[in-house]
Structure formats: structure tokens, C-alpha cells
Amino acid sequence: MPLNPIGLPTAELTQATAQSSYEIGYGKPPVHSRFAKGQSGNPNGRAKRIKTLNVIVREQMTQAVTIRSGGRDKKVSRAEALVMKAMEAASKGDLRAIEKLLVRFAAAMPDKVDELDEAIRAEAEPLTATDAATLDALRQMMAADLDKGLAS
């Protein structure tokens, strides 16, 4: 018996098509309730994703704001404006701002921090005998305090 493209004998294929020639049933809804041509079953589309906190923060920090710098208006991102504000506070001597900026700088440019550290060490004056004695006395005092704290 000859086989058709889907692998069934031709006689069985005609029986299968004869059985599926029903008008209403599985996969064949009534004509009056079918979608019209070109009409979607989901006209509003898929629901939008809920924004995570990271996405919200990223959007807010990259949003442009206008600041006045040097008598001129300038558009910068909010993140840049915050860094500028922290730099201003650090310039005025705010130790917390200085510490946070140095930590951020070290994280952002680790190779530059090493270069700066080497440059500072190269420019530093060698310790005098008095400075070395003072540092040695300070180390001994700190070690004694640490030993007292561990002993109690």
C-alpha cells in the first residue's frame, strides 16, 4: 500500500480526514464566536514588566538635571550632580565626604590609586629621628592598649 508524506497509508489518511471534517469541535469554534480577520485575541498585548528597584534607581540617577556651575547653567545626570555636591563638601573639609569619595575613586580607578600612592611616597620627605621615635612610642602604646583589651 502506498504511503503519503506523513507516513500513513493512503487509505488511513482518507479516513482520518473524513473524521476531522466536522464543523464545530476541537480546534474549530463556532463561526459566530471566531475572531474576525485581522483582529487579535489579546488587543492590549502582554502585560508590562514590573520595574525592579535597581531599574528605578538607574533611571533616576541617569536623568538629566540643570545645575548652575560657575555662573552658567549646565545639564548633567543626577549621579554626576551628587558627585559634584560630595566634592564640594569634601573641599570644605567634610571628612565623611572625603572618605566616601576616596573609596569611590579607589574602586573606579584602582590603577590610578597605585600610581598616586607611588607619587606621594616619592615626594614624601624621609622621617627624621624624632619622627621615627614618636611613631615607635605610639606603636608601643597601641600594642599595650591592645594587650590590655585582650587580657580582660
C-alpha positions, 0 to 999 in steps of 0.5 A, a space after each residue: 500500500 502506498 504511503 503519503 508524506 506523513 507516513 500513513 497509508 493512503 487509505 488511513 489518511 482518507 479516513 482520518 480526514 473524513 473524521 476531522 471534517 466536522 464543523 464545530 469541535 476541537 480546534 474549530 469554534 463556532 463561526 459566530 464566536 471566531 475572531 474576525 480577520 485581522 483582529 487579535 485575541 489579546 488587543 492590549 498585548 502582554 502585560 508590562 514588566 514590573 520595574 525592579 528597584 535597581 531599574 528605578 534607581 538607574 533611571 533616576 540617577 541617569 536623568 538629566 538635571 540643570 545645575 548652575 556651575 560657575 555662573 552658567 547653567 549646565 545639564 548633567 545626570 543626577 549621579 554626576 550632580 551628587 558627585 559634584 555636591 560630595 566634592 564640594 563638601 569634601 573641599 570644605 573639609 567634610 571628612 565623611 565626604 572625603 572618605 566616601 569619595 576616596 573609596 569611590 575613586 579607589 574602586 573606579 580607578 584602582 590603577 590610578 590609586 597605585 600610581 598616586 600612592 607611588 607619587 606621594 611616597 616619592 615626594 614624601 620627605 624621609 622621617 627624621 629621628 624624632 619622627 621615627 621615635 614618636 611613631 615607635 612610642 605610639 606603636 608601643 602604646 597601641 600594642 599595650 592598649 591592645 594587650 590590655 583589651 585582650 587580657 580582660 
